[in-house]
Amino acid sequence: MSRISSALARRKALIAYVTVGYPSVEATLEVVPLLADWGCDVVELGIPFSDPMADGTTIQDAAYKALKNGVTPQMCMEMAAKLRRKVDIPLVFMTYYNPVFNLGLESFCRLSSQSGVDGLIIPDLPPEEGEELEACTAREGMDLIYLLAPTSSEERVDLVSRRSRGFIYLVSLTGVTGARRDLPSDLEAFVGRVRKRASLPLCVGFGIATPEQARRAAGVADGVIVGSRLIQLLDEYPYRRLNELVAGLRNALDTS
């Protein structure tokens, strides 16, 4: 069982997303251990990219500023290694295919694994084109996590159910990442449809920003993924409101 699978087997999972290098390199190195201490079960480390097509304005802006700070994929590897010495929870790189391809699939996976990274999420990699990367991640003992959307066909659900490792990332809505006032009314039906065809844990992301939304999602899923709202609070040092949000999310999952 992978480190990710073990973490999701313990309880309803709280998965946090941060953009590496936003608002600064120092902030990333400080906040990830705090997130672990506050009750996050997995942290996604977003590798900043110039064309983050699955992300909304909050994460787009964070990626732009991180790139302006000089953050590169190689620097993300170095920071992951530093964080691995500080935390025991799973670390997952969330990136786009271009940085992986540019570094070389085998090199990217080898360096990620050596840095203590447990898995990859690549929103623009469809499972039909993922076999080579699946083989590379498997050799390095990492999970390659695929995404499903409400519009995914039954054939795509079956394919992702066979090929994803660690968990399946359920995109709660059609569109890009970002905090939203309400989750879709058909969320439960979507999760239930996938649940009938998949044995892996199901984690819901895109749009979750409050404990109430997390509780609703956790009522049918195995975990929730929160990114944009966390990013919005990273500018508020010393992270009092961030701490309050994570504590509220943790409580909502534990009581769902």
Phi, psi and omega per residue, in radians:
M1 nan 2.306 -3.129
S2 -1.278 2.898 3.105
R3 -1.062 -0.629 3.126
I4 -1.163 -0.827 3.136
S5 -1.050 -0.697 3.133
S6 -1.114 -0.718 -3.136
A7 -1.132 -0.699 -3.110
L8 -1.339 -0.273 3.117
A9 -1.403 -0.268 -3.037
R10 -1.366 -0.743 -3.023
R11 -2.944 3.084 3.028
K12 -1.040 2.188 -2.955
A13 -1.526 2.336 2.982
L14 -1.829 1.987 -3.084
I15 -1.949 2.125 -3.110
A16 -1.827 2.513 3.065
Y17 -1.978 2.328 2.966
V18 -2.309 2.554 3.015
T19 -1.504 2.137 -3.099
V20 -1.098 2.205 3.109
G21 1.600 0.061 3.078
Y22 -2.037 2.339 -0.094
P23 -1.309 -0.129 3.078
S24 -2.786 2.844 3.063
V25 -1.045 -0.749 -3.119
E26 -1.084 -0.665 3.140
A27 -1.120 -0.730 3.118
T28 -1.064 -0.781 -3.126
L29 -1.147 -0.465 3.122
E30 -1.483 -0.728 -2.938
V31 -1.393 -0.553 -3.111
V32 -1.081 -0.819 3.049
P33 -1.065 -0.590 3.079
L34 -1.121 -0.753 3.120
L35 -1.045 -0.704 3.093
A36 -1.114 -0.772 -3.135
D37 -1.124 -0.594 -3.071
W38 -1.408 -0.154 3.047
G39 2.136 0.157 3.056
C40 -1.326 2.452 -3.084
D41 -1.659 -0.451 3.129
V42 -2.542 2.540 3.002
V43 -2.140 2.204 3.006
E44 -1.529 2.213 3.071
L45 -1.762 1.871 -3.119
G46 -1.382 2.093 3.055
I47 -1.398 2.044 -3.070
P48 -1.092 2.413 -3.079
F49 -2.423 2.589 -3.030
S50 -1.297 -0.301 -3.108
D51 -2.351 1.174 -3.084
P52 -1.396 1.405 -2.907
M53 -1.219 -0.332 3.128
A54 -1.566 -0.048 -3.013
D55 -1.853 2.575 3.070
G56 -1.440 -3.002 -2.981
T57 -1.117 -0.597 -3.100
T58 -1.095 -0.877 -3.114
I59 -1.326 -0.565 3.029
Q60 -1.009 -0.792 -3.130
D61 -1.153 -0.699 3.110
A62 -1.109 -0.722 3.122
A63 -1.125 -0.738 3.127
Y64 -1.053 -0.793 -3.114
K65 -1.204 -0.619 3.083
A66 -1.137 -0.708 3.076
L67 -1.106 -0.679 3.081
K68 -1.118 -0.493 3.088
N69 -1.359 -0.031 3.082
G70 1.567 0.244 -3.093
V71 -1.279 2.292 3.108
T72 -2.160 2.887 3.065
P73 -0.993 -0.683 3.119
Q74 -1.103 -0.681 3.094
M75 -1.154 -0.621 3.092
C76 -1.086 -0.674 3.080
M77 -1.068 -0.791 -3.121
E78 -1.101 -0.700 -3.141
M79 -1.223 -0.645 3.082
A80 -1.059 -0.697 3.126
A81 -1.112 -0.698 3.098
K82 -1.143 -0.717 3.140
L83 -1.195 -0.617 3.138
R84 -1.067 -0.544 3.107
R85 -1.289 -0.223 -3.111
K86 -1.829 -0.425 -3.036
V87 -2.280 2.674 3.092
D88 -1.797 -0.251 -3.082
I89 -1.248 2.773 3.109
P90 -1.084 2.473 3.020
L91 -2.026 2.338 -3.093
V92 -2.217 2.282 2.997
F93 -1.428 2.229 2.948
M94 -1.906 2.096 -3.058
T95 -2.614 3.115 3.048
Y96 -1.833 2.896 -2.986
Y97 -1.179 -0.530 -3.053
N98 -1.007 -0.875 3.114
P99 -1.071 -0.606 3.102
V100 -1.151 -0.818 -3.129
F101 -1.103 -0.724 -3.108
N102 -1.124 -0.641 3.129
L103 -1.404 -0.369 -3.061
G104 1.724 2.251 -3.010
L105 -1.018 -0.816 -3.119
E106 -1.143 -0.753 -3.141
S107 -1.128 -0.763 -3.127
F108 -1.054 -0.806 -3.106
C109 -1.200 -0.705 3.140
R110 -1.112 -0.815 -3.134
L111 -1.166 -0.653 3.103
S112 -1.098 -0.813 3.138
S113 -1.101 -0.752 3.112
Q114 -1.097 -0.455 3.125
S115 -1.460 -0.065 3.128
G116 1.603 0.255 3.126
V117 -1.433 2.403 -3.027
D118 -1.743 -0.284 -3.086
G119 -2.911 2.973 3.120
L120 -2.256 2.451 2.953
I121 -2.141 2.149 -3.087
I122 -2.281 1.674 -2.992
P123 -1.038 -0.506 -3.074
D124 -1.699 0.279 3.072
L125 -1.861 1.874 3.090
P126 -1.328 2.622 -3.114
P127 -1.073 -0.460 3.114
E128 -1.094 -0.362 -3.105
E129 -2.023 0.278 -2.991
G130 -1.799 0.071 -3.001
E131 -1.066 -0.735 -3.108
E132 -1.123 -0.759 3.129
L133 -1.220 -0.600 3.060
E134 -1.024 -0.757 -3.141
A135 -1.129 -0.715 -3.140
C136 -1.142 -0.786 -3.140
T137 -1.149 -0.674 -3.140
A138 -1.090 -0.719 3.122
R139 -1.087 -0.522 -3.114
E140 -1.670 0.080 3.114
G141 1.262 0.469 3.128
M142 -1.891 2.744 3.072
D143 -1.662 2.366 2.982
L144 -1.820 2.029 -2.983
I145 -1.812 2.122 3.134
Y146 -1.703 2.836 -3.106
L147 -1.936 2.607 2.975
L148 -2.243 2.532 3.114
A149 -2.011 2.872 3.102
P150 -1.005 -0.418 -3.130
T151 -1.527 -0.034 -3.103
S152 -1.099 2.375 3.117
S153 -1.277 2.900 3.077
E154 -1.072 -0.618 3.117
E155 -1.139 -0.718 3.109
R156 -1.177 -0.693 3.089
V157 -1.030 -0.783 3.137
D158 -1.112 -0.732 -3.124
L159 -1.108 -0.843 3.135
V160 -1.131 -0.636 3.129
S161 -1.081 -0.590 3.119
R162 -1.376 -0.579 -2.904
R163 -1.794 -0.438 -3.131
S164 -1.233 2.667 3.106
R165 -2.289 2.543 -3.126
G166 1.561 -1.154 3.030
F167 -2.850 3.007 3.024
I168 -1.884 2.270 -3.127
Y169 -1.554 1.945 3.127
L170 -1.661 2.028 3.075
V171 -1.370 2.045 -2.955
S172 -1.177 -0.357 -3.039
L173 -2.634 2.883 3.033
T174 -1.442 2.230 -3.088
G175 2.374 -2.818 -3.048
V176 -1.842 3.024 3.113
T177 -1.137 2.820 3.095
G178 2.569 2.513 3.087
A179 -1.144 2.419 -3.124
R180 -2.344 2.739 -3.108
R181 -1.234 -0.668 -3.069
D182 -2.355 2.563 3.000
L183 -1.510 2.764 -3.107
P184 -1.054 2.560 -3.120
S185 -1.186 -0.413 -3.093
D186 -1.707 0.322 -3.115
L187 -1.014 -0.828 -3.104
E188 -1.053 -0.698 3.133
A189 -1.148 -0.693 3.117
F190 -1.099 -0.870 3.137
V191 -1.073 -0.733 3.136
G192 -1.094 -0.654 3.125
R193 -1.104 -0.735 3.118
V194 -1.241 -0.680 -3.101
R195 -0.999 -0.624 -3.123
K196 -1.146 -0.374 -2.997
R197 -2.035 -0.061 -3.031
A198 -2.252 2.515 3.091
S199 -1.784 -0.271 3.135
L200 -1.265 2.740 2.993
P201 -1.039 2.578 -3.137
L202 -2.010 2.173 3.134
C203 -2.121 2.317 -3.024
V204 -1.767 2.276 3.070
G205 -2.361 -3.110 -3.078
F206 1.293 1.827 2.996
G207 1.740 -0.163 -3.116
I208 -1.453 2.139 -3.041
A209 -2.405 -0.165 -3.055
T210 -2.337 2.762 3.054
P211 -1.016 -0.629 -3.138
E212 -1.117 -0.740 3.097
Q213 -1.154 -0.688 3.120
A214 -1.105 -0.725 3.136
R215 -1.097 -0.743 3.138
R216 -1.106 -0.814 -3.127
A217 -1.108 -0.714 -3.117
A218 -1.221 -0.267 3.074
G219 -1.137 -0.399 -3.134
V220 -2.160 -0.321 -3.083
A221 -1.907 3.065 -3.118
D222 -1.698 -0.124 3.122
G223 -3.078 2.920 3.117
V224 -2.253 2.667 -3.129
I225 -2.092 2.178 -3.093
V226 -2.160 2.190 -3.105
G227 -2.260 -1.147 -2.982
S228 -1.026 -0.740 -3.130
R229 -1.141 -0.654 3.071
L230 -1.111 -0.769 3.132
I231 -1.022 -0.709 -3.125
Q232 -1.075 -0.496 -3.079
L233 -1.625 -0.071 -3.085
L234 -1.244 -0.323 3.108
D235 -1.363 -0.200 -3.021
E236 -1.707 1.297 3.106
Y237 -1.285 2.425 0.209
P238 -1.644 0.678 2.954
Y239 1.251 0.493 3.124
R240 -1.080 -0.850 -3.118
R241 -1.203 -0.559 3.070
L242 -1.127 -0.767 3.093
N243 -1.044 -0.790 -3.137
E244 -1.088 -0.714 3.139
L245 -1.128 -0.837 -3.116
V246 -1.101 -0.719 3.093
A247 -1.064 -0.715 3.116
G248 -1.162 -0.704 3.099
L249 -1.122 -0.752 -3.133
R250 -1.079 -0.783 3.134
N251 -1.105 -0.700 -3.140
A252 -1.096 -0.708 3.133
L253 -1.213 -0.681 -3.099
D254 -1.231 -0.360 -3.120
T255 -1.930 0.150 -3.108
S256 -1.344 nan nan
